Amino acid sequence: MTLPSSSRQIVSMDDELGTVRYCRRCDEWWPQDAEFWVIQRRPAGLRNTSRGRAYVLRSDVTGYTCRACRREQQARYATRRRGAA
């Protein structure tokens, strides 16, 4: 399923798969099931850091990462950790 970039949505309907979600990292459409996505929910008020600066989330944040990209991220992170040790 490929949509023109100007009309690209995050969530769409597919005849065979049902609801599908677009992953910007790998440029693929995946069915919106827990089997294909890692869903991270961070509640408002949670303390977080970015580039060494602390901040507090003002609203709830839900992040979606497809499992293929998540495995790739973890592999790169493990490689960097092994190289630093």
C-alpha positions as CSV (number, residue, x, y, z in Angstrom):
1,M,0.0,0.0,0.0
2,T,1.6,3.2,-1.1
3,L,0.1,6.7,-0.9
4,P,1.5,9.8,-2.5
5,S,3.6,11.7,0.0
6,S,1.4,14.8,-0.1
7,S,-1.6,12.8,1.1
8,R,0.2,10.4,3.5
9,Q,-1.6,9.8,6.7
10,I,-0.5,8.1,9.9
11,V,-3.4,5.7,10.1
12,S,-5.4,4.3,7.1
13,M,-7.7,1.4,6.2
14,D,-6.6,-1.5,4.0
15,D,-9.0,-4.0,2.4
16,E,-7.0,-7.1,3.5
17,L,-5.3,-5.9,6.7
18,G,-7.9,-3.6,8.2
19,T,-6.4,-0.6,10.1
20,V,-2.8,0.0,9.2
21,R,-0.3,2.5,10.6
22,Y,2.6,4.2,8.8
23,C,6.1,4.1,10.2
24,R,8.1,7.1,9.2
25,R,11.5,5.5,10.0
26,C,11.2,2.5,7.7
27,D,8.6,4.0,5.3
28,E,6.3,1.0,5.6
29,W,2.7,0.4,6.4
30,W,2.1,-2.2,9.3
31,P,-1.2,-3.6,10.7
32,Q,-2.2,-1.8,13.9
33,D,-1.8,-4.7,16.2
34,A,0.4,-5.2,19.3
35,E,2.3,-7.9,17.3
36,F,3.7,-5.2,14.9
37,W,4.0,-2.1,17.2
38,V,5.7,-1.2,20.4
39,I,3.4,1.3,22.2
40,Q,4.9,3.5,24.8
41,R,2.6,5.6,27.0
42,R,4.2,8.3,29.2
43,P,1.8,10.1,31.5
44,A,1.8,13.9,32.1
45,G,4.0,15.0,35.0
46,L,6.7,12.4,34.1
47,R,10.2,13.8,34.5
48,N,12.3,13.3,31.4
49,T,15.7,14.5,30.0
50,S,16.7,15.5,26.5
51,R,20.3,16.4,25.7
52,G,21.2,16.7,29.3
53,R,18.3,19.1,30.1
54,A,15.4,18.1,32.4
55,Y,11.8,18.7,31.6
56,V,8.4,17.6,32.7
57,L,5.8,16.3,30.3
58,R,2.7,18.7,30.2
59,S,0.4,16.2,28.5
60,D,0.1,12.5,28.0
61,V,2.4,11.2,25.2
62,T,1.8,7.9,23.3
63,G,4.7,6.8,21.0
64,Y,4.4,4.1,18.4
65,T,7.5,2.4,17.0
66,C,7.2,-0.6,14.6
67,R,8.9,-3.7,15.9
68,A,11.3,-3.9,12.9
69,C,12.7,-0.4,13.6
70,R,12.8,-1.2,17.4
71,R,15.0,-4.3,16.8
72,E,17.2,-2.2,14.5
73,Q,17.5,0.5,17.2
74,Q,18.4,-2.0,19.9
75,A,21.0,-3.7,17.7
76,R,22.7,-0.3,17.0
77,Y,22.6,0.6,20.7
78,A,24.1,-2.8,21.7
79,T,26.9,-2.3,19.1
80,R,27.7,1.2,20.4
81,R,27.7,-0.2,24.0
82,R,30.1,-3.0,23.1
83,G,32.4,-0.6,21.2
84,A,32.5,1.8,24.2
85,A,33.4,-1.0,26.7
